[in-house]
């Protein structure tokens, strides 16, 4: 049981790091799109 416990702990750590990376990636991606959309709106292209 101890080994399984350790594996679970490691897995959760990796999962957490991965989800954080994914969040950062999607955030940057959305921000890029958001800024591009704002720019096109402010210059009159809707």
C-alpha positions, 0 to 999 in steps of 0.5 A: 500500500505504501508504494501505491500511496507514493505513486498517487502523491507523485501523480497528483504533483505531476497532474497539478503542474500539468494543469497549471501549464495548460492554464497558462498556455490557454490564458496566453492564447486567449489573451492574444486573441482578445488583444487582437480583437480589441485592436481591430475594434478600435481601428473600426473593423468589426 
